[in-house]
Amino acid sequence: MSKRTAIIDIGSNSARMAIFEKSSRFAFHLIHETKSRVRIGEGAYNFNGILQEPALKRAYIALEEFGHIIKSFKCTKTLCLATSALRDAPNASAFIRKIHSELNIQIKIIEGPKEAYYGAVGALNYLKELQDAVTIDIGGGSTELAKIENGTIVETISLNIGTVRLKELFFDKKIPLQNVRAFLHQEIEKIPQRFSAHAMIGIGGTLRSLSKIIMERMNYPLKTVHGFEYDVDEYTEFIDAIVNSDVLGLKDLGIRKDRLDTMREGCIIFQSIYQKLGISHIVTSGAGIREGAYLCDLLRSCHHKFHPEFKLSLRSLKDRFSMTEKENLFIKQTALTLFDVLLPIHGISSDYKQELGVAAELHTIGTKLGFYQNQLHSFYFILNNLNYGFSHEQKMLIAMLVKYHVNKLPSVEDMLIYKALLPDIQTVQWLSFLLALSKAINSDLRQSPVVLSYQNHTLTIQSQSKLFLAKEQIKQLLKPASFAIIIKSL
């Protein structure tokens, strides 16, 4: 696998490019992303799918400039995928030959089921663990779905309904909404009933835009749309309002300018499908076809799926910013042992041990940016980068533990902004303290083995080392409960 790989996705509405850089065998991160609303499918749906010359010129210019970006980043591999508009177009071959001949970019047209598969691979590997769900990717010319059972993609389907297609065939011609619904019904009936599920994973621009608006309406504490979840029942009226609105009404509903001409179309497709499949919960994915194509190349010997214990964001952050990984792993083990030893007085659910362990592994990553207030740098690194493989609640808790693992316990005021995503104050304080204590025990960075025990309201730390620095550090810690801490030599 190349160190830097560019993935281009030419859809009916937009051409997008992502550039990924590897940091270790399976870890990577996004280093550049760009898009152009070339609308290569514009006008084609009224002319039997034939791509129109103005749209082809826009696509050519965009790909030409994508090529300059690829050279600037010194990418050693480029994958260029084309979806609905080109696979439907009788004149696609001529355009593909021209791009290859003049720009040295090889476009590969992928079929609908393959497009659905790539989207599902991206979502499965980027999101928290999901056992049973259906993915939906609403594009300009088509909509793709994939059924996930027991964490595995078992079936995919592609439907010839998309935002640009509906816009040109119906909305631009002022055709009544009931006619649009009748057209959609015919196509949606092709979806097997076995695709029904409780949860739907939303991929693509329409559903990400919808999630962003919902997040704003509810004053959601994070800005990260990837991993955002909501229940459909709570927003059926809002989605109805979008579907039945005119352009002026869409502005009033908070729809961005660049989505005014496709948001109704996307939402009516979304609405029709989630109603048919009985969906009640939506999980938003920031990953789609580009990420899926990259992962299929990267994980070709692993059935296109990371090992269950592998966390992409965690490994990538450690690769790039960890300076004391060995010591941090020792602190992690100490923190997890302390969690078990002090269980009689903190009573916290073991479900939080994972977040405590990850916080221990990442608590120093901000030091590379600057030593002073490094825990604050680490907090923002985690808040903005620990996106893949973790829920918003997990990410938020990990960030808070790292931010307050010094000589202060987080207060109610500290947690107020993010309260909706955090457990109770006692849990956060205890986990923060356990991380701080574990770090203090390893103050000399020797990773000296310790024996920990708790009895008669006293935590005893035994070690063959003197732990002189540790004693000083421990004295400065604020404890979330009243108990003694003594250090003994073995």
C-alpha positions as CSV (number, residue, x, y, z in Angstrom):
1,M,0.0,0.0,0.0
2,S,1.4,3.4,-1.0
3,K,2.3,5.9,1.8
4,R,0.0,8.5,0.2
5,T,-3.0,7.5,-1.8
6,A,-5.5,9.8,-3.5
7,I,-9.1,8.5,-3.9
8,I,-11.4,10.3,-6.3
9,D,-15.1,9.8,-6.4
10,I,-17.0,11.2,-9.4
11,G,-20.7,11.3,-8.5
12,S,-23.6,12.7,-10.4
13,N,-23.6,15.9,-8.2
14,S,-20.0,16.3,-7.0
15,A,-16.5,15.1,-7.7
16,R,-14.6,14.6,-4.5
17,M,-11.0,13.7,-3.6
18,A,-9.5,12.5,-0.4
19,I,-5.7,11.9,0.2
20,F,-4.7,9.5,2.9
21,E,-1.3,9.0,4.5
22,K,-0.2,5.8,6.3
23,S,1.5,6.1,9.6
24,S,1.9,2.3,10.3
25,R,0.8,-1.0,8.8
26,F,-3.0,-0.4,9.2
27,A,-3.2,3.1,10.6
28,F,-3.6,6.2,8.4
29,H,-5.1,9.7,8.5
30,L,-6.7,12.1,6.1
31,I,-4.3,14.9,5.0
32,H,-6.3,16.6,2.3
33,E,-9.9,16.7,1.1
34,T,-11.4,18.7,-1.7
35,K,-14.6,18.7,-3.8
36,S,-16.2,20.4,-6.8
37,R,-19.9,20.5,-7.6
38,V,-19.2,19.6,-11.2
39,R,-22.8,18.2,-11.6
40,I,-21.6,15.8,-14.3
41,G,-25.1,14.4,-14.5
42,E,-26.8,17.7,-15.0
43,G,-29.1,17.6,-17.9
44,A,-28.4,14.0,-18.6
45,Y,-31.6,12.5,-17.2
46,N,-33.8,14.3,-19.8
47,F,-31.6,13.0,-22.6
48,N,-31.5,9.2,-21.9
49,G,-28.5,9.6,-19.7
50,I,-26.2,11.3,-22.2
51,L,-23.7,13.5,-20.4
52,Q,-23.9,17.1,-21.6
53,E,-21.0,19.1,-22.9
54,P,-21.0,21.9,-20.3
55,A,-21.0,19.2,-17.5
56,L,-18.2,17.3,-19.1
57,K,-16.1,20.4,-19.4
58,R,-16.6,21.2,-15.7
59,A,-15.6,17.6,-14.8
60,Y,-12.5,17.8,-17.0
61,I,-11.3,21.0,-15.4
62,A,-11.9,19.7,-11.9
63,L,-10.0,16.5,-12.6
64,E,-7.2,18.5,-14.1
65,E,-6.8,20.5,-10.9
66,F,-7.2,17.4,-8.8
67,G,-4.2,16.1,-10.7
68,H,-2.1,19.1,-9.7
69,I,-3.0,18.5,-6.0
70,I,-2.0,14.8,-6.3
71,K,1.4,15.8,-7.7
72,S,1.8,18.5,-5.0
73,F,1.2,15.9,-2.3
74,K,3.5,13.4,-4.1
75,C,0.9,10.7,-4.0
76,T,2.2,7.4,-5.3
77,K,-1.2,5.8,-5.9
78,T,-4.5,7.2,-7.3
79,L,-7.8,5.4,-7.5
80,C,-10.5,7.2,-9.4
81,L,-14.1,5.8,-9.2
82,A,-17.2,6.9,-11.1
83,T,-20.7,6.0,-10.1
84,S,-24.3,6.5,-11.4
85,A,-23.9,9.3,-13.9
86,L,-21.1,7.6,-15.8
87,R,-22.3,4.1,-15.6
88,D,-25.7,5.2,-17.1
89,A,-24.2,7.4,-19.8
90,P,-23.9,6.1,-23.4
91,N,-21.0,8.6,-24.0
92,A,-19.0,7.7,-20.8
93,S,-16.3,5.8,-22.7
94,A,-15.2,8.7,-24.8
95,F,-14.9,10.9,-21.6
96,I,-12.9,8.2,-19.8
97,R,-10.5,7.8,-22.7
98,K,-10.0,11.6,-22.9
99,I,-9.2,11.8,-19.2
100,H,-6.8,8.9,-19.3
101,S,-5.0,10.2,-22.5
102,E,-4.8,13.9,-21.5
103,L,-4.7,13.8,-17.6
104,N,-3.2,10.3,-17.0
105,I,-6.1,9.5,-14.6
106,Q,-7.7,6.1,-15.1
107,I,-11.4,6.3,-14.2
108,K,-13.0,3.0,-13.1
109,I,-16.8,2.8,-13.3
110,I,-18.2,0.8,-10.4
111,E,-21.6,-0.9,-10.4
112,G,-24.3,0.0,-7.9
113,P,-23.8,-3.0,-5.6
114,K,-20.1,-2.4,-5.5
115,E,-20.7,1.2,-4.6
116,A,-23.0,0.1,-1.8
117,Y,-20.3,-2.3,-0.6
118,Y,-17.6,0.4,-0.5
119,G,-19.9,2.7,1.5
120,A,-20.7,0.0,4.0
121,V,-17.0,-1.0,4.4
122,G,-16.2,2.6,5.2
123,A,-19.0,2.9,7.7
124,L,-18.3,-0.4,9.4
125,N,-14.7,0.3,10.0
126,Y,-15.0,3.9,10.9
127,L,-18.0,3.8,13.3
128,K,-18.3,2.2,16.7
129,E,-19.2,-1.5,16.5
130,L,-22.5,-2.1,14.8
131,Q,-23.9,-5.7,14.6
132,D,-27.1,-5.2,12.7
133,A,-28.1,-2.3,10.6
134,V,-28.7,-1.1,7.0
135,T,-26.6,1.6,5.3
136,I,-28.1,4.2,3.0
137,D,-26.1,6.4,0.6
138,I,-28.2,8.9,-1.3
139,G,-26.3,10.1,-4.4
140,G,-27.2,12.4,-7.3
141,G,-28.3,9.6,-9.6
142,S,-28.8,6.5,-7.4
143,T,-29.2,5.3,-3.9
144,E,-27.3,2.4,-2.4
145,L,-28.1,0.2,0.5
146,A,-26.2,-2.6,2.3
147,K,-27.6,-5.0,4.9
148,I,-25.3,-5.7,7.9
149,E,-25.8,-8.8,10.0
150,N,-23.6,-9.8,12.9
151,G,-21.1,-7.1,11.9
152,T,-20.8,-8.4,8.3
153,I,-22.1,-7.1,5.0
154,V,-24.4,-9.7,3.7
155,E,-26.3,-8.1,0.8
156,T,-26.2,-4.8,-1.2
157,I,-28.7,-3.2,-3.6
158,S,-28.7,-0.1,-5.8
159,L,-31.8,1.9,-6.8
160,N,-32.1,4.3,-9.7
161,I,-33.3,7.2,-7.5
162,G,-31.1,10.1,-6.6
163,T,-31.3,13.8,-5.8
164,V,-30.3,15.2,-9.3
165,R,-32.4,12.6,-11.0
166,L,-35.5,13.6,-9.0
167,K,-34.8,17.3,-9.4
168,E,-34.6,17.1,-13.2
169,L,-37.4,14.6,-13.8
170,F,-39.9,16.0,-11.3
171,F,-39.1,19.0,-9.1
172,D,-37.8,21.3,-11.9
173,K,-41.0,20.5,-13.9
174,K,-43.2,21.4,-10.9
175,I,-44.7,17.9,-11.0
176,P,-47.0,17.2,-7.9
177,L,-45.4,15.5,-5.0
178,Q,-47.7,12.6,-5.2
179,N,-46.3,11.7,-8.6
180,V,-42.8,11.8,-7.1
181,R,-43.9,9.5,-4.4
182,A,-45.5,7.1,-6.9
183,F,-42.2,7.0,-8.9
184,L,-40.2,6.4,-5.7
185,H,-42.6,3.7,-4.6
186,Q,-42.0,1.6,-7.7
187,E,-38.3,1.7,-7.2
188,I,-38.3,1.3,-3.4
189,E,-40.5,-1.8,-3.7
190,K,-37.4,-3.5,-5.1
191,I,-35.8,-3.4,-1.7
192,P,-36.2,-6.9,-0.1
193,Q,-38.0,-6.9,3.3
194,R,-35.0,-8.6,4.8
195,F,-33.3,-5.2,4.7
196,S,-35.6,-4.0,7.5
197,A,-33.6,-3.0,10.6
198,H,-33.8,-1.0,13.8
199,A,-30.8,1.2,12.9
200,M,-29.8,2.9,9.6
201,I,-26.3,4.2,8.9
202,G,-26.6,7.5,6.9
203,I,-23.9,8.0,4.3
204,G,-23.5,10.9,1.9
205,G,-24.1,14.6,1.7
206,T,-27.8,14.8,2.2
207,L,-27.9,12.8,5.4
208,R,-24.8,14.5,6.8
209,S,-26.3,17.9,6.1
210,L,-29.5,16.8,7.8
211,S,-27.6,15.6,10.8
212,K,-25.7,18.9,11.0
213,I,-29.0,20.9,11.1
214,I,-30.5,18.6,13.7
215,M,-27.3,19.1,15.8
216,E,-27.7,22.8,15.6
217,R,-31.4,22.7,16.5
218,M,-30.7,20.7,19.6
219,N,-27.5,22.7,20.6
220,Y,-25.5,19.5,20.4
221,P,-22.2,20.0,22.3
222,L,-19.9,18.6,19.6
223,K,-19.4,19.7,16.0
224,T,-18.4,16.3,14.8
225,V,-21.1,14.9,12.5
226,H,-19.5,11.5,12.2
227,G,-21.0,9.2,14.8
228,F,-23.9,11.5,15.6
229,E,-27.1,9.6,16.4
230,Y,-30.8,10.4,16.6
231,D,-34.2,8.8,16.8
232,V,-36.3,9.3,13.6
233,D,-39.5,9.8,15.6
234,E,-38.2,12.9,17.1
235,Y,-37.6,14.6,13.7
236,T,-40.4,13.2,11.5
237,E,-42.1,16.6,11.5
238,F,-38.9,18.4,10.6
239,I,-38.2,16.0,7.7
240,D,-41.8,16.4,6.5
241,A,-41.3,20.2,6.5
242,I,-38.2,19.9,4.3
243,V,-40.0,17.5,1.9
244,N,-43.0,19.8,1.5
245,S,-41.1,23.1,1.5
246,D,-40.2,25.5,-1.4
247,V,-36.7,27.0,-1.7
248,L,-37.5,30.0,0.5
249,G,-38.9,27.7,3.1
250,L,-35.8,25.6,3.0
251,K,-33.7,28.7,3.9
252,D,-35.9,29.3,6.9
253,L,-35.4,25.7,8.0
254,G,-31.7,26.2,8.1
255,I,-30.7,24.5,4.9
256,R,-27.3,25.6,3.6
257,K,-27.2,27.5,0.3
258,D,-25.3,24.7,-1.5
259,R,-28.0,22.2,-0.5
260,L,-31.1,24.2,-1.4
261,D,-31.6,22.5,-4.8
262,T,-31.2,18.9,-3.6
263,M,-32.2,18.7,0.0
264,R,-35.9,18.1,-0.6
265,E,-35.1,15.4,-3.1
266,G,-32.7,13.7,-0.8
267,C,-35.1,13.9,2.2
268,I,-38.0,12.4,0.3
269,I,-35.9,9.4,-0.7
270,F,-34.7,9.1,2.9
271,Q,-38.2,9.3,4.3
272,S,-39.6,6.8,1.8
273,I,-37.0,4.2,2.6
274,Y,-36.9,4.5,6.4
275,Q,-40.7,4.2,6.4
276,K,-40.6,1.1,4.3
277,L,-37.9,-0.6,6.4
278,G,-39.3,0.4,9.8
279,I,-36.1,2.3,10.8
280,S,-36.2,4.0,14.2
281,H,-32.6,5.1,14.8
282,I,-30.1,6.9,12.6
283,V,-26.3,6.8,12.9
284,T,-24.4,9.3,10.8
285,S,-21.3,8.2,9.0
286,G,-18.6,10.6,7.8
287,A,-17.1,7.7,5.9
288,G,-18.4,6.5,2.5
289,I,-17.2,5.3,-0.9
290,R,-13.8,6.9,-0.8
291,E,-12.9,5.6,2.6
292,G,-14.4,2.2,1.7
293,A,-12.3,2.0,-1.5
294,Y,-9.2,2.9,0.4
295,L,-9.9,0.3,3.1
296,C,-10.6,-2.4,0.5
297,D,-7.1,-1.9,-0.8
298,L,-5.5,-1.6,2.6
299,L,-7.3,-4.5,4.2
300,R,-7.5,-6.8,1.1
301,S,-5.9,-9.7,3.1
302,C,-8.2,-9.1,6.1
303,H,-11.7,-9.4,4.5
304,H,-11.9,-5.6,4.3
305,K,-12.3,-5.3,8.1
306,F,-10.1,-4.2,10.9
307,H,-9.5,-6.6,13.8
308,P,-12.1,-5.9,16.5
309,E,-9.5,-4.7,18.9
310,F,-7.9,-2.3,16.4
311,K,-8.9,1.3,16.8
312,L,-7.9,3.4,13.8
313,S,-8.0,6.9,15.4
314,L,-6.1,5.6,18.5
315,R,-3.3,4.0,16.5
316,S,-3.0,7.0,14.2
317,L,-2.8,9.5,17.0
318,K,-0.2,7.4,18.8
319,D,1.9,6.9,15.6
320,R,2.1,10.7,15.1
321,F,2.1,12.2,18.5
322,S,3.1,9.7,21.2
323,M,6.6,10.2,22.6
324,T,6.4,7.8,25.5
325,E,4.2,4.9,24.3
326,K,5.9,2.2,26.4
327,E,5.4,4.3,29.6
328,N,1.8,5.1,28.7
329,L,1.0,1.5,28.3
330,F,2.4,0.9,31.8
331,I,0.2,3.7,33.1
332,K,-2.8,2.2,31.4
333,Q,-2.2,-1.2,33.1
334,T,-1.7,0.5,36.5
335,A,-4.9,2.5,36.0
336,L,-6.9,-0.6,35.1
337,T,-5.5,-2.4,38.1
338,L,-6.3,0.5,40.4
339,F,-9.9,0.5,39.0
340,D,-10.3,-3.1,40.1
341,V,-8.5,-2.6,43.5
342,L,-10.6,0.5,44.4
343,L,-13.9,-0.9,43.1
344,P,-15.3,-1.3,46.7
345,I,-15.2,2.5,47.2
346,H,-15.9,3.9,43.7
347,G,-18.5,1.3,42.5
348,I,-18.1,2.4,38.8
349,S,-19.3,0.1,36.0
350,S,-16.6,-1.8,34.3
351,D,-18.0,-0.5,31.0
352,Y,-15.8,2.6,31.6
353,K,-12.5,0.7,31.8
354,Q,-12.0,1.0,28.0
355,E,-12.2,4.8,28.1
356,L,-9.9,4.9,31.1
357,G,-7.3,2.8,29.2
358,V,-7.5,4.9,26.1
359,A,-7.1,8.1,28.1
360,A,-3.9,6.6,29.6
361,E,-2.6,5.8,26.2
362,L,-3.3,9.3,24.9
363,H,-2.8,11.6,27.9
364,T,0.6,13.0,26.6
365,I,-0.1,13.4,22.9
366,G,-0.4,17.2,23.2
367,T,3.2,17.5,24.4
368,K,4.4,17.5,20.8
369,L,2.5,20.7,20.3
370,G,3.9,22.3,23.5
371,F,4.8,21.1,27.0
372,Y,3.0,23.9,28.8
373,Q,-0.8,23.1,29.1
374,N,-0.1,19.9,27.2
375,Q,-3.2,18.3,28.7
376,L,-5.3,21.0,27.1
377,H,-3.6,20.4,23.7
378,S,-4.3,16.7,24.2
379,F,-8.0,17.4,25.0
380,Y,-8.5,19.2,21.7
381,F,-6.5,16.6,19.8
382,I,-8.8,13.9,21.1
383,L,-12.0,15.9,20.7
384,N,-11.3,16.6,17.1
385,N,-9.4,13.5,16.0
386,L,-10.6,10.5,18.0
387,N,-13.5,9.9,15.7
388,Y,-13.2,6.5,14.3
389,G,-14.2,3.4,16.3
390,F,-15.6,5.4,19.3
391,S,-19.0,6.8,20.0
392,H,-19.4,10.5,20.9
393,E,-19.9,9.6,24.5
394,Q,-16.7,7.6,24.7
395,K,-14.7,10.3,22.9
396,M,-16.0,13.0,25.2
397,L,-15.2,11.1,28.4
398,I,-11.7,10.2,27.2
399,A,-11.0,13.9,26.4
400,M,-12.3,15.0,29.8
401,L,-10.2,12.5,31.7
402,V,-7.1,13.7,29.8
403,K,-7.9,17.4,30.4
404,Y,-8.3,17.0,34.1
405,H,-5.8,14.3,35.1
406,V,-3.6,16.8,36.8
407,N,-4.0,18.3,40.3
408,K,-7.6,19.1,39.9
409,L,-10.8,17.1,39.8
410,P,-13.4,18.1,37.1
411,S,-16.2,20.1,38.6
412,V,-19.9,20.4,37.6
413,E,-19.0,23.7,35.9
414,D,-16.3,22.0,33.9
415,M,-18.7,19.4,32.6
416,L,-21.7,21.7,32.0
417,I,-21.2,22.2,28.2
418,Y,-20.8,18.5,27.5
419,K,-23.1,17.2,30.2
420,A,-25.4,15.4,27.8
421,L,-22.6,13.2,26.6
422,L,-20.9,12.5,30.0
423,P,-21.7,10.1,32.9
424,D,-22.3,11.5,36.4
425,I,-19.8,13.8,38.1
426,Q,-18.7,11.1,40.6
427,T,-17.8,8.7,37.7
428,V,-15.8,11.4,35.8
429,Q,-14.0,12.5,39.0
430,W,-13.0,9.0,40.0
431,L,-11.8,8.0,36.5
432,S,-9.8,11.3,36.3
433,F,-8.2,10.5,39.7
434,L,-7.3,7.0,38.7
435,L,-5.5,8.3,35.7
436,A,-3.7,11.0,37.7
437,L,-2.7,8.5,40.4
438,S,-1.3,6.0,37.8
439,K,0.7,8.8,36.2
440,A,2.1,9.8,39.6
441,I,3.1,6.3,40.5
442,N,5.3,6.3,37.3
443,S,6.8,9.8,37.9
444,D,10.3,8.5,37.4
445,L,9.3,6.8,34.1
446,R,11.0,3.6,35.2
447,Q,7.8,1.5,35.0
448,S,8.7,-0.1,38.3
449,P,6.3,-3.1,39.1
450,V,4.0,-2.2,41.9
451,V,1.7,-4.3,44.1
452,L,-1.6,-2.6,44.9
453,S,-4.1,-3.4,47.7
454,Y,-7.0,-1.8,49.5
455,Q,-8.0,-2.5,53.0
456,N,-9.4,-0.5,56.0
457,H,-9.9,2.7,53.9
458,T,-6.2,2.5,52.9
459,L,-4.7,2.0,49.4
460,T,-1.2,0.5,49.8
461,I,1.3,0.8,47.0
462,Q,4.3,-1.5,47.3
463,S,7.4,-1.3,45.1
464,Q,11.0,-2.2,45.1
465,S,11.8,1.3,43.9
466,K,11.8,4.2,46.3
467,L,9.1,6.1,44.4
468,F,10.4,9.3,45.8
469,L,8.9,11.5,43.1
470,A,5.7,9.5,43.2
471,K,5.2,10.3,46.9
472,E,5.5,14.0,46.2
473,Q,3.1,13.8,43.3
474,I,0.5,11.8,45.2
475,K,0.4,14.2,48.0
476,Q,-0.7,16.9,45.6
477,L,-3.6,14.9,44.2
478,L,-7.2,15.7,45.1
479,K,-9.1,12.5,46.0
480,P,-12.8,12.0,45.1
481,A,-13.4,10.2,48.4
482,S,-11.8,10.0,51.9
483,F,-9.1,7.3,52.1
484,A,-5.5,7.0,52.8
485,I,-2.6,6.2,50.4
486,I,0.6,4.8,51.7
487,I,3.7,3.6,49.9
488,K,5.9,0.7,51.1
489,S,9.0,-0.9,49.9
490,L,8.9,-4.6,49.0
